[in-house]
Amino acid sequence: MTGPRVAYDTNILVYLEAIARHPDDAAKIKSARSLHRELAAKATCIAPQQVLGELYNVLVKSNGDRENARTRLHAFTEEFETVTADAATFANAVDVATEYKLQFWDALILSTAASGGCSLLLSEDMQDGFAWCGVTVVNPFAAKTHRRLARVLE
C-alpha cells in the first residue's frame, strides 16, 4: 500500500480486539473498527513492536489464554506492517521522554513510528496534536476529527 503511514498505539488495537474495560468502550470499539476499515483502504497501517508486546499482555490478562494471544498477534503481524526499535530509535525515545516529559514507553512508540516513516500515531492516551519528528499524535475518539486524520480519510 502506498500513501500515508499510520501507526497505532496499544489502546487502539485493544478496541479492535473488542476488549471492553469500561461501560463506554462499546462505542469506542465500533468507532475504532470503522476507522480501521477506512484507514486500511487508504494508508499503510503500522504496529510498532512495543505495541504488539503490550497487546499480548492485555490479551493474556483479559482471558488467560496465551495460545489465543499468540494467534491474535500473528494475525496482527499479517494485517499490519511491524516496525521495530533499533539503538537509534531507543536513544531518540530517551531524548523525547526527557525533553517533553513523556512516559518512556509512549516515547518509544512515538520514536518507532517516526523511524517507520509514519505521519500519524493514533492514540487515546497520548496528547492529541503533539507532533515530533514528522509524527502527529491523534486521538481518534476526540469530539472533532483532527485535520491531519481527516486529510488521510478524504
N, C-alpha and C positions, 0 to 999 in steps of 0.2 A: 504494500500500500504506500502510495506517495502522499504528500500533503503534510499537514502538521503532525507533530508527535506529542501525544498527551499521556502524561504519567498519572497513575492512580495511587493514592495513599491507601493504607490498610483499611480504614473505615469505609471507603467506597466499595472495596472488594467484599467486606463483611456484609454490606447491604446487598450486593449482587448474589451472595450466598444465602440471602434471606434469613440471616441470623438476627433475630429481634431481641433487644435487651431492654427496650423501653416501650411504653404504650404508643408513642408517635412514630415508631420505627416502621410500621407497615406502610405509611405514606412515603417514607424515605426509600424503602425497598422498591416500591413501584416506580418512584422517580429515578432512582439510580439505574434500574433495569432499562427504563425507557431512554434515558440519556446515553447509556452504553450502546444500545442498539443504534442510535443515531451517530454516535462518535465512531463506532466500528466501521460504518459505511463511508466516513469522510476523513478519518485520521488513522494513524498508527497508534494503537493503544499499548502503553508501556507499563510493565510491572517491575519496579526496582526489586532486586533480590531481597533486600531488607524487608520490603512489604510482604513478599511471599513467605518469608520466615515468620513474620508476625501473624499472618493469616493462618499458617499452620498451627500456631499456638492457640489462636482463637477457636479454630475448628476442633482441636483436641479438647479444649476446655468446655466447648458447648455440648459435645456428645461423648467424649472419651474414646472415640474410635480413631485410632492412629492410621489404620488402613484406609478408612474413608478420607481422612485428611490428606494422606499421600495421593490418593486418586484424584481428589479435587485440585490439589496443587499441580499435578501433572496436566490436568485439563486446562488450568490457567496458563501453563507454560506453552501449550499448543495454541491458545487463543490470543495471548499477549506476547509481545516481544519482551524478553527479560534483559535488564541492564544490571551489570554488577559494579560494585565499587572496587576500584584499584587503590594503590597507595596515594596517588594524587587526589583522587576523589575523597578519600578519608581525610587527608590533610586539609582540603578545602572545607570539609564539613566541620572540622575543629575550628577553623578560622571563622566560618559563618556563625557557628554556635556561640563563639566568644564575642564577635563583633555585634551581633544582633540579639544576643541573649536568648537564642532558641534552645530547645531541648536538643541534646546531641543527636538522638535517633531521628528526629524530624530533620535536622540539618543534614544528616547523611542521606536521607531520602531526597531532599532538595538538591544536594550536590550530585547525587547519582542521576537524577532527572536532567540536570544541566549537562553532565558529561554524556548523557544519552541523546542530546540534541532536542530535548523537549522544550516546547514553548509554554505549556501549561502543566500544572500539577493540581489535580483535583483532590481537595482535602476538606473535610468538615472541621478539622481540629486546628489547622494552622491559620495564620492571619490572612483573611481574604484580601487579595490585592497586593500582598507582599511580593516584590519582584527582586530577583537576584540572578545574575549571570544569564539573562535572557529567559528565565523561567518565572512565570507569574502564578502564584498560588490562587486558586479559585475555589470558593465554596459553592458546589453545585446546588445546594439547598437554600442559598440566600434568596431573600424575597425578590430581588431583581437580578436577572442573569447578567453576569459580568460581561462587559463588551467584548473582551477577547474570546470568551467561550461562545458568545453569540456569533462572532465572526466565523468561527470554525463550523458552527452548526448551519450557517447560511447555505 
